[in-house]
Amino acid sequence: MSVKPKSEPKVAVENVESMVKASTAAAQEHIEKTVVMTKSRLDAAIKSLEEITTFSTGNVEAVVASSQAAAKAIESLNTEALSFAKTSFEGSMAAAKAMAAAKSLQEIVDLQNTFSKSAIDGFVAQSTKLSEMFTQLSKEAMQPLSTRMTATVEKMRLRAA
């Protein structure tokens, strides 16, 4: 029995088919890797955008909280200043009435000295009180922003590590 040699055209077709199958398999594998890599990068980009959105929302909330605290601080300072102005005016009116009712120049001078000392002491005390209030209220107004700044620095530190 004799072995029939394969014809050259049949071998060529088989070689071409083999090459096409190998190329197709390689292309398919490359496409699958590209899809996986693209999906992975897209997921990472979406996650980053979500983090940015969340962080930005926190920043806006901090600014709003700080603004509200500042508004309350200004209201408190204004209330205190108006209260002092009213008390001071009432004290001035009482002193003026007392001086108008005085029977001698010495009594007027004594009343004026007493009123002046009282007014200066009240002014110094009120100035100290307003300064302390301003310091405390400024801290309260800045606290939300300070907290966000600390969070930002920490987040950057963790990303850099």
C-alpha positions in Angstrom: 0.0 0.0 0.0 1.4 3.2 -0.9 1.1 6.5 1.0 -0.3 9.2 -1.0 1.6 12.4 -0.5 -0.5 15.5 0.3 -0.9 17.8 -2.5 0.8 21.2 -2.2 -2.4 23.2 -2.6 -4.1 21.3 0.3 -1.1 21.9 2.5 -1.1 25.6 1.6 -4.9 25.9 2.5 -4.2 24.1 5.8 -1.3 26.5 6.6 -3.5 29.5 5.8 -6.3 28.2 7.9 -3.9 27.5 10.8 -2.5 31.1 10.5 -6.0 32.6 10.4 -7.1 30.6 13.4 -3.9 31.7 15.3 -4.3 35.3 14.3 -8.0 35.3 15.2 -7.3 33.7 18.6 -4.5 36.3 19.3 -6.7 39.2 18.2 -9.6 37.9 20.3 -7.2 37.6 23.3 -5.9 41.1 22.7 -9.5 42.5 22.5 -10.5 40.8 25.7 -7.5 42.2 27.5 -8.2 45.7 26.1 -11.9 45.5 27.3 -10.8 44.3 30.8 -8.2 47.1 31.0 -10.6 49.8 29.7 -13.3 48.7 32.2 -10.8 48.7 35.0 -9.6 52.3 34.1 -13.2 53.5 33.7 -14.2 52.0 37.1 -11.2 53.8 38.6 -12.2 57.1 36.9 -15.8 56.8 38.2 -14.6 56.0 41.7 -12.3 59.1 41.6 -15.2 61.3 40.4 -17.4 59.9 43.2 -14.6 60.8 45.8 -14.2 64.3 44.3 -18.0 64.8 44.5 -18.2 63.6 48.1 -15.2 65.7 49.1 -16.6 68.8 47.3 -19.9 68.3 49.1 -18.0 68.2 52.4 -16.3 71.5 51.4 -19.6 73.2 50.6 -21.1 72.0 53.8 -18.1 73.4 55.8 -18.4 76.8 54.1 -22.2 76.9 54.8 -21.6 75.9 58.5 -18.8 78.5 58.8 -21.0 81.2 57.2 -23.9 80.3 59.6 -21.5 80.5 62.6 -20.2 83.9 61.3 -23.7 85.3 60.9 -24.6 84.2 64.4 -21.3 85.7 65.7 -22.1 89.1 64.0 -25.6 89.0 65.4 -24.2 88.3 68.9 -21.6 91.1 68.6 -24.3 93.5 67.4 -26.6 92.6 70.2 -23.9 93.1 72.8 -22.8 96.4 71.2 -26.4 97.7 71.1 -27.0 96.6 74.7 -23.9 98.5 75.8 -24.9 101.6 73.8 -28.4 101.6 75.4 -26.9 101.1 78.9 -24.3 103.8 78.2 -27.0 106.2 77.0 -29.2 105.6 80.0 -26.2 106.2 82.3 -25.4 109.4 80.5 -29.0 110.6 80.8 -29.0 109.7 84.5 -25.8 111.6 85.0 -27.1 114.6 83.1 -30.2 114.7 85.2 -28.2 114.4 88.4 -25.9 117.2 87.3 -28.9 119.3 86.3 -30.3 118.9 89.8 -27.0 119.6 91.5 -27.0 122.5 94.0 -23.4 123.5 93.6 -20.5 123.5 91.2 -18.6 121.1 93.4 -21.4 118.7 93.3 -21.5 118.9 89.5 -17.7 118.3 89.4 -18.0 115.3 91.7 -20.9 113.9 89.7 -18.9 114.4 86.4 -15.9 112.7 87.9 -17.9 109.8 89.1 -19.7 109.5 85.8 -16.5 109.8 83.8 -14.8 107.1 85.9 -17.8 104.8 85.6 -18.1 105.5 81.8 -14.4 104.7 81.2 -14.5 101.6 83.4 -17.6 100.4 81.5 -16.0 101.1 78.2 -12.8 99.2 79.1 -14.9 96.3 80.4 -17.1 96.3 77.3 -14.1 96.4 75.0 -12.6 93.5 76.8 -15.8 91.6 76.6 -16.3 92.3 72.9 -12.7 91.3 72.2 -13.1 88.0 74.0 -16.5 87.4 72.2 -14.9 88.2 68.9 -12.0 85.8 69.5 -14.3 82.9 70.6 -16.9 83.5 67.8 -14.1 83.7 65.2 -12.8 80.3 66.4 -16.3 78.9 66.1 -16.8 80.3 62.6 -13.5 78.9 61.4 -13.8 75.5 63.0 -15.7 73.8 60.1 -13.1 75.2 57.6 -10.3 74.1 59.8 -11.7 70.6 60.1 -12.0 70.4 56.3 -8.5 71.6 55.8 -7.2 69.0 58.2 -9.2 66.3 56.3 -7.7 67.6 53.0 -4.1 67.5 54.3 -4.7 64.0 55.7 -6.2 62.8 52.4 -3.2 64.2 50.5 -0.8 62.6 52.9 -2.4 59.2 52.5 -2.3 59.5 48.7 1.3 60.5 48.7 2.3 57.6 50.9 
